[in-house]
Amino acid sequence: MPSVSEHLRASEDRLARLDGRLAKLKQALVTSLAQTLDAGHLRETLLQFDPLWGLLHPQERIVLVQEVIASAVYRPESEAIELTLRRGSD
């Protein structure tokens, strides 16, 4: 049976690992929030793109969408489409 001091040391080690993991998760959250798209900016950019879209052939449109969209999920209860954009390195 481990002594009280051994148990305390093991608990402190575990706490240190959890603190490190928490710090990494916090940093990942900050990075993620910094990369969130501004809906207004995206809307304006897409409106500027609209005239060009009309000039593309259907196959060119398909290729472009496949390059930009990583996934699409339809939510029938709200009739919404949830798009996930590809990152530059994908």
RATA-V412967 format. One record per residue. N is the residue number from 1. RES is the residue in one letter. PHI is phi in whole degrees, 0 to 359 (* if undefined). Layout:
n	res	phi
N	RES	PHI
N	RES	PHI
This chain:
n	res	phi
1	M	*
2	P	292
3	S	287
4	V	299
5	S	293
6	E	293
7	H	297
8	L	296
9	R	299
10	A	297
11	S	295
12	E	295
13	D	298
14	R	297
15	L	298
16	A	297
17	R	296
18	L	294
19	D	298
20	G	297
21	R	295
22	L	299
23	A	298
24	K	295
25	L	295
26	K	297
27	Q	295
28	A	297
29	L	295
30	V	299
31	T	297
32	S	298
33	L	294
34	A	291
35	Q	264
36	T	292
37	L	284
38	D	276
39	A	301
40	G	297
41	H	297
42	L	298
43	R	300
44	E	297
45	T	296
46	L	294
47	L	296
48	Q	290
49	F	278
50	D	309
51	P	299
52	L	292
53	W	304
54	G	295
55	L	273
56	L	282
57	H	285
58	P	307
59	Q	294
60	E	293
61	R	296
62	I	299
63	V	299
64	L	297
65	V	297
66	Q	295
67	E	283
68	V	261
69	I	262
70	A	276
71	S	201
72	A	223
73	V	233
74	Y	266
75	R	253
76	P	299
77	E	296
78	S	248
79	E	55
80	A	255
81	I	247
82	E	259
83	L	256
84	T	244
85	L	276
86	R	287
87	R	276
88	G	301
89	S	266
90	D	288
